[in-house]
Protein backbone atom coordinates (compact mmCIF):
# COMPACT_ATOMS: atom_id res chain seq x y z
CA UNK A 1 0.00 0.00 0.00
CA UNK A 2 1.37 3.39 -0.95
CA UNK A 3 1.35 6.45 1.30
CA UNK A 4 -0.96 9.17 -0.16
CA UNK A 5 1.16 11.87 1.51
CA UNK A 6 4.34 10.56 -0.13
CA UNK A 7 2.54 10.10 -3.45
CA UNK A 8 1.41 13.73 -3.42
CA UNK A 9 4.86 14.91 -2.39
CA UNK A 10 6.53 12.92 -5.17
CA UNK A 11 4.26 14.55 -7.75
CA UNK A 12 5.05 17.98 -6.33
CA UNK A 13 8.81 17.35 -6.45
CA UNK A 14 8.58 16.11 -10.03
CA UNK A 15 7.11 19.47 -10.96
CA UNK A 16 9.85 21.32 -9.10
CA UNK A 17 12.51 19.30 -10.90
CA UNK A 18 10.92 19.96 -14.26
CA UNK A 19 11.10 23.72 -13.65
CA UNK A 20 14.53 23.85 -11.99
CA UNK A 21 17.52 25.17 -13.89
CA UNK A 22 20.03 24.58 -11.09
CA UNK A 23 19.64 21.63 -8.73
CA UNK A 24 21.82 21.02 -5.67
CA UNK A 25 21.75 17.91 -3.48
CA UNK A 26 23.23 17.15 -0.06
CA UNK A 27 23.50 13.50 0.96
CA UNK A 28 24.40 11.91 4.28
CA UNK A 29 24.93 8.52 5.85
CA UNK A 30 21.31 7.47 5.43
CA UNK A 31 21.56 6.88 1.70
CA UNK A 32 24.60 4.62 2.07
CA UNK A 33 23.07 2.81 5.03
CA UNK A 34 20.66 1.28 2.52
CA UNK A 35 23.71 -0.35 0.90
CA UNK A 36 24.93 -1.69 4.22
CA UNK A 37 27.42 1.04 5.18
CA UNK A 38 27.18 1.68 8.95
CA UNK A 39 26.03 5.12 10.04
CA UNK A 40 27.88 7.13 12.67
CA UNK A 41 25.31 8.51 15.07
CA UNK A 42 22.23 6.38 14.65
CA UNK A 43 21.25 3.23 16.48
CA UNK A 44 24.17 0.84 16.11
CA UNK A 45 26.29 3.62 14.61
CA UNK A 46 30.07 3.55 14.48
CA UNK A 47 30.52 6.00 17.37
CA UNK A 48 28.49 3.78 19.66
CA UNK A 49 31.30 1.21 19.62
CA UNK A 50 34.40 3.33 18.95
CA UNK A 51 35.77 6.61 20.23
CA UNK A 52 35.77 9.34 17.61
CA UNK A 53 38.53 11.12 19.51
CA UNK A 54 40.78 8.06 19.34
CA UNK A 55 39.95 6.79 15.86
CA UNK A 56 39.13 9.90 13.84
CA UNK A 57 41.17 12.85 15.07
CA UNK A 58 44.68 14.16 14.39
CA UNK A 59 45.47 13.68 18.07
CA UNK A 60 44.39 10.04 18.03
CA UNK A 61 46.44 9.42 14.90
CA UNK A 62 49.45 11.08 16.48
CA UNK A 63 49.19 8.89 19.58
CA UNK A 64 48.79 5.58 17.80
CA UNK A 65 49.15 5.65 13.99
CA UNK A 66 49.16 1.84 13.57
CA UNK A 67 45.89 1.45 15.48
CA UNK A 68 44.15 4.23 13.54
CA UNK A 69 45.46 2.91 10.20
CA UNK A 70 44.29 -0.61 10.96
CA UNK A 71 40.83 0.63 11.88
CA UNK A 72 40.45 2.75 8.74
CA UNK A 73 41.84 -0.02 6.55
CA UNK A 74 39.22 -2.43 7.83
CA UNK A 75 36.49 0.04 6.99
CA UNK A 76 38.00 0.79 3.57
CA UNK A 77 38.33 -2.85 2.57
CA UNK A 78 34.78 -3.56 3.73
CA UNK A 79 33.59 -1.08 1.08
CA UNK A 80 35.01 -3.31 -1.66
CA UNK A 81 32.01 -5.59 -1.20
CA UNK A 82 29.36 -2.86 -1.04
CA UNK A 83 27.48 -1.65 -4.10
CA UNK A 84 25.51 1.54 -4.80
CA UNK A 85 21.79 1.19 -4.20
CA UNK A 86 18.80 2.45 -6.14
CA UNK A 87 19.03 5.83 -4.39
CA UNK A 88 22.63 6.40 -5.52
CA UNK A 89 21.75 5.31 -9.05
CA UNK A 90 18.67 7.55 -9.16
CA UNK A 91 20.77 10.61 -8.29
CA UNK A 92 23.27 9.70 -11.01
CA UNK A 93 20.41 9.31 -13.48
CA UNK A 94 18.92 12.61 -12.34
CA UNK A 95 22.24 14.36 -12.94
CA UNK A 96 22.21 12.98 -16.48
CA UNK A 97 18.68 14.23 -17.12
CA UNK A 98 19.42 17.69 -15.71
CA UNK A 99 22.73 18.17 -17.52
CA UNK A 100 21.47 16.73 -20.81
CA UNK A 101 18.91 19.51 -20.97
CA UNK A 102 21.67 22.07 -20.39
CA UNK A 103 21.02 22.78 -16.72
CA UNK A 104 23.28 22.49 -13.66
CA UNK A 105 23.47 19.68 -11.10
CA UNK A 106 25.72 19.59 -8.01
CA UNK A 107 25.92 16.81 -5.45
CA UNK A 108 27.58 17.53 -2.10
CA UNK A 109 28.02 14.53 0.17
CA UNK A 110 29.06 13.96 3.76
CA UNK A 111 29.86 10.34 2.89
CA UNK A 112 33.41 9.08 2.38
CA UNK A 113 32.54 5.78 0.67
CA UNK A 114 32.72 6.72 -3.04
CA UNK A 115 29.34 5.12 -3.77
CA UNK A 116 27.99 8.15 -5.64
CA UNK A 117 30.87 7.99 -8.12
CA UNK A 118 30.50 4.21 -8.36
CA UNK A 119 26.85 4.78 -9.31
CA UNK A 120 27.86 7.19 -12.08
CA UNK A 121 27.58 10.64 -10.46
CA UNK A 122 30.12 13.04 -11.92
CA UNK A 123 29.85 16.45 -10.26
CA UNK A 124 30.41 15.34 -6.65
CA UNK A 125 31.75 17.52 -3.83
CA UNK A 126 33.10 15.26 -1.07
CA UNK A 127 32.77 17.50 1.98
CA UNK A 128 34.41 15.04 4.36
CA UNK A 129 36.92 13.61 1.89
CA UNK A 130 37.20 10.01 0.81
CA UNK A 131 38.36 6.82 2.47
CA UNK A 132 39.70 5.66 -0.89
CA UNK A 133 42.58 8.16 -1.07
CA UNK A 134 45.51 9.20 1.12
CA UNK A 135 47.77 12.19 1.50
CA UNK A 136 51.16 12.85 3.03
CA UNK A 137 51.23 14.61 6.40
CA UNK A 138 54.60 16.13 5.46
CA UNK A 139 54.32 17.38 1.88
CA UNK A 140 50.55 17.10 1.30
CA UNK A 141 50.86 14.99 -1.85
CA UNK A 142 47.63 13.10 -2.50
CA UNK A 143 47.26 9.73 -4.17
CA UNK A 144 44.42 7.36 -4.98
CA UNK A 145 44.39 4.16 -2.95
CA UNK A 146 41.14 2.50 -3.94
CA UNK A 147 41.01 -1.00 -2.52
CA UNK A 148 44.73 -1.74 -2.80
CA UNK A 149 45.97 -3.53 0.34
CA UNK A 150 48.16 -1.58 2.77
CA UNK A 151 50.72 -3.34 4.94
CA UNK A 152 51.99 -1.56 8.02
CA UNK A 153 52.30 2.21 7.95
CA UNK A 154 52.38 3.60 4.38
CA UNK A 155 54.83 6.37 3.54
CA UNK A 156 55.01 8.96 0.77
CA UNK A 157 57.05 7.94 -2.27
CA UNK A 158 58.10 11.55 -2.79
CA UNK A 159 59.33 12.63 0.63
CA UNK A 160 59.02 9.62 2.92
CA UNK A 161 56.42 11.28 5.14
CA UNK A 162 53.64 9.29 6.76
CA UNK A 163 50.45 8.90 4.74
CA UNK A 164 47.00 9.25 6.27
CA UNK A 165 43.44 8.72 5.01
CA UNK A 166 42.19 11.67 2.95
CA UNK A 167 39.18 12.27 5.16
CA UNK A 168 38.19 15.13 7.43
CA UNK A 169 38.71 14.12 11.05
CA UNK A 170 37.15 15.71 14.11
CA UNK A 171 38.73 19.07 14.84
CA UNK A 172 39.70 19.65 11.20
CA UNK A 173 38.16 22.08 8.73
CA UNK A 174 36.52 21.04 5.49
CA UNK A 175 38.62 21.34 2.31
CA UNK A 176 38.25 24.98 1.33
CA UNK A 177 37.80 24.44 -2.41
CA UNK A 178 35.22 21.70 -1.89
CA UNK A 179 33.27 23.72 0.65
CA UNK A 180 33.23 26.83 -1.54
CA UNK A 181 31.98 24.80 -4.51
CA UNK A 182 29.20 23.27 -2.40
CA UNK A 183 28.25 26.62 -0.87
CA UNK A 184 28.15 28.25 -4.31
CA UNK A 185 25.89 25.48 -5.57
CA UNK A 186 23.56 25.92 -2.59
CA UNK A 187 23.27 29.68 -2.89
CA UNK A 188 22.85 29.62 -6.68
CA UNK A 189 20.38 26.74 -7.02
CA UNK A 190 16.64 27.07 -7.40
CA UNK A 191 15.96 23.58 -5.98
CA UNK A 192 17.82 21.97 -3.07
CA UNK A 193 17.40 18.35 -1.99
CA UNK A 194 18.67 16.93 1.29
CA UNK A 195 18.85 13.14 1.29
CA UNK A 196 19.60 10.72 4.12
CA UNK A 197 21.11 13.22 6.51
CA UNK A 198 20.25 14.11 10.10
CA UNK A 199 20.61 17.82 9.28
CA UNK A 200 22.48 18.44 12.54
CA UNK A 201 26.15 18.10 11.51
CA UNK A 202 27.61 21.47 10.61
CA UNK A 203 28.87 23.05 8.49
CA UNK A 204 27.29 20.66 5.95
CA UNK A 205 23.81 21.12 7.46
CA UNK A 206 24.16 24.84 6.81
CA UNK A 207 23.91 24.29 3.06
CA UNK A 208 20.14 23.85 3.32
CA UNK A 209 19.90 27.11 5.26
CA UNK A 210 21.97 28.89 2.61
CA UNK A 211 19.74 27.61 -0.18
CA UNK A 212 16.51 28.58 1.59
CA UNK A 213 17.81 32.07 2.43
CA UNK A 214 18.75 32.52 -1.23
CA UNK A 215 15.19 31.70 -2.28
CA UNK A 216 15.48 28.08 -3.42
CA UNK A 217 12.68 25.58 -3.06
CA UNK A 218 13.69 22.68 -0.84
CA UNK A 219 12.98 18.98 -0.43
CA UNK A 220 13.90 16.41 2.22
CA UNK A 221 14.12 12.68 1.53
CA UNK A 222 14.84 10.79 4.72
CA UNK A 223 13.78 7.65 6.52
CA UNK A 224 12.32 9.71 9.37
CA UNK A 225 11.69 13.33 10.32
CA UNK A 226 14.67 15.56 11.13
CA UNK A 227 15.09 19.25 12.03
CA UNK A 228 15.10 19.90 8.27
CA UNK A 229 11.53 18.61 8.02
CA UNK A 230 10.24 21.87 9.49
CA UNK A 231 12.25 23.96 7.04
CA UNK A 232 11.73 22.34 3.64
CA UNK A 233 8.84 22.83 1.25
CA UNK A 234 8.35 19.08 0.80
CA UNK A 235 9.34 16.34 3.26
CA UNK A 236 9.29 12.78 1.90
CA UNK A 237 9.84 10.17 4.60
CA UNK A 238 10.83 6.68 3.55
CA UNK A 239 13.81 4.82 2.05
CA UNK A 240 15.76 6.94 -0.45
CA UNK A 241 16.16 3.84 -2.61
CA UNK A 242 12.39 3.75 -3.05
CA UNK A 243 11.56 7.45 -3.21
CA UNK A 244 14.36 8.88 -5.38
CA UNK A 245 13.70 6.65 -8.43
CA UNK A 246 10.10 7.85 -8.39
CA UNK A 247 11.25 11.46 -8.82
CA UNK A 248 12.77 10.77 -12.22
CA UNK A 249 9.48 10.61 -14.07
CA UNK A 250 9.05 13.86 -16.02
CA UNK A 251 12.21 15.35 -14.40
QUIBELNOR-V656538 format. One record per residue. N is the residue number from 1. SS is DSSP state (2 for helix, 1 for strand, 0 for the rest). BURIAL is 1 if it has 24 or more other C-alpha atoms within 12 Angstrom, else 0. D_FIRST is the distance of its C-alpha to the first C-alpha in Angstrom with 1 decimal. Layout:
n=<N N>
ss=<SS SS>
burial=<BURIAL BURIAL>
d_first=<D_FIRST D_FIRST>
This chain:
n=<1 2 3 4 5 6 7 8 9 10 11 12 13 14 15 16 17 18 19 20 21 22 23 24 25 26 27 28 29 30 31 32 33 34 35 36 37 38 39 40 41 42 43 44 45 46 47 48 49 50 51 52 53 54 55 56 57 58 59 60 61 62 63 64 65 66 67 68 69 70 71 72 73 74 75 76 77 78 79 80 81 82 83 84 85 86 87 88 89 90 91 92 93 94 95 96 97 98 99 100 101 102 103 104 105 106 107 108 109 110 111 112 113 114 115 116 117 118 119 120 121 122 123 124 125 126 127 128 129 130 131 132 133 134 135 136 137 138 139 140 141 142 143 144 145 146 147 148 149 150 151 152 153 154 155 156 157 158 159 160 161 162 163 164 165 166 167 168 169 170 171 172 173 174 175 176 177 178 179 180 181 182 183 184 185 186 187 188 189 190 191 192 193 194 195 196 197 198 199 200 201 202 203 204 205 206 207 208 209 210 211 212 213 214 215 216 217 218 219 220 221 222 223 224 225 226 227 228 229 230 231 232 233 234 235 236 237 238 239 240 241 242 243 244 245 246 247 248 249 250 251>
ss=<0 0 0 2 2 2 2 2 2 2 2 2 2 2 2 2 2 2 2 0 0 1 1 1 1 1 1 0 2 2 2 2 2 0 0 0 0 0 0 0 0 0 0 0 0 2 2 2 2 0 0 2 2 2 2 0 1 2 2 2 2 2 2 0 2 2 2 2 2 2 2 2 2 2 2 2 2 2 2 2 2 0 0 0 0 2 2 2 2 2 2 2 2 2 2 2 2 2 2 2 0 0 0 1 1 1 1 1 1 0 0 0 0 0 2 2 2 2 2 0 0 0 0 1 1 1 0 0 1 1 1 1 1 1 1 1 0 0 0 0 0 1 1 1 0 0 0 0 0 0 0 0 0 0 1 0 0 0 0 0 0 1 1 1 1 1 1 0 0 1 0 0 0 0 0 2 2 2 2 2 2 2 2 2 2 2 2 2 0 0 1 1 1 1 1 0 0 0 0 0 0 0 0 0 0 2 2 2 2 2 2 2 2 0 0 0 1 1 1 1 1 1 0 0 0 0 2 2 2 2 0 0 0 1 1 1 1 0 0 2 2 2 2 2 2 2 2 0 0 0 0>
burial=<0 0 0 0 0 1 0 0 1 1 1 1 1 1 0 1 1 1 0 1 1 1 1 1 1 1 1 1 1 1 1 1 1 1 1 0 1 1 1 1 0 0 0 0 0 0 0 0 0 0 0 1 0 1 1 1 1 1 0 0 1 0 0 0 1 0 0 1 1 0 1 1 1 0 1 1 0 0 1 1 0 0 1 1 1 1 1 1 1 1 1 1 1 1 1 1 1 1 0 0 0 0 1 1 1 1 1 1 1 1 1 1 1 1 1 1 1 0 1 1 1 1 1 1 1 1 1 1 1 1 1 1 1 1 1 1 1 0 0 0 0 1 0 0 0 1 0 0 0 1 0 0 1 1 1 0 0 0 0 0 0 1 1 1 1 1 1 1 1 0 0 0 0 1 0 0 0 1 1 0 1 1 1 1 1 1 1 1 1 1 1 1 1 1 1 1 1 1 1 0 1 0 1 1 1 1 1 1 1 1 1 1 0 0 0 1 1 1 1 1 1 1 1 0 0 1 0 1 1 0 1 1 1 1 1 1 1 1 1 1 1 1 1 1 1 1 1 1 0 0 1>
d_first=<0.0 3.8 6.7 9.2 12.0 11.4 11.0 14.2 15.9 15.4 17.0 19.7 20.5 20.8 23.4 25.2 25.4 26.9 29.5 30.4 33.7 33.6 30.5 30.8 28.4 28.9 27.1 27.5 27.0 23.2 22.7 25.1 23.8 20.9 23.7 25.3 27.9 28.7 28.4 31.4 30.7 27.4 27.1 29.1 30.3 33.6 35.6 34.8 37.0 39.4 41.6 41.0 44.6 45.8 43.5 42.7 45.7 49.0 50.8 49.0 49.7 53.3 53.7 52.2 51.4 51.0 48.5 46.4 46.7 45.6 42.5 41.5 42.3 40.1 37.1 38.2 38.5 35.2 33.6 35.2 32.5 29.5 27.8 26.0 22.2 19.9 20.4 24.2 24.2 22.1 24.7 27.5 26.2 25.9 29.5 30.6 29.1 30.6 34.0 34.3 34.3 37.0 35.2 35.1 32.6 33.3 31.4 32.7 31.6 32.5 31.7 34.7 33.1 33.5 30.0 29.7 32.9 31.9 28.8 31.2 31.4 34.9 35.6 34.7 36.5 36.5 37.2 37.8 39.4 38.5 39.0 40.1 43.4 46.4 49.3 52.8 53.7 57.2 57.1 53.4 53.1 49.5 48.4 45.3 44.7 41.4 41.1 44.9 46.1 48.3 51.1 52.6 52.9 52.7 55.3 55.7 57.6 59.3 60.7 59.9 57.8 54.9 51.4 48.3 44.6 43.9 41.4 41.7 42.7 42.7 45.6 45.7 44.9 42.5 44.2 45.7 45.1 41.4 40.9 42.7 40.7 37.4 38.8 40.1 36.7 35.1 37.8 38.0 34.3 32.6 29.1 28.5 25.4 25.2 23.0 22.7 25.7 26.7 28.8 31.7 33.8 36.6 37.9 34.7 32.7 35.3 34.2 31.4 34.0 36.4 33.9 33.0 36.8 37.6 35.2 32.3 28.7 26.5 23.0 21.6 19.0 18.9 17.1 18.3 20.5 24.1 27.3 26.3 23.3 25.9 27.8 25.5 24.5 20.8 19.1 15.9 14.9 13.2 14.8 17.2 16.8 13.3 14.1 17.7 17.4 15.3 18.3 20.7 20.0 23.0 24.3>
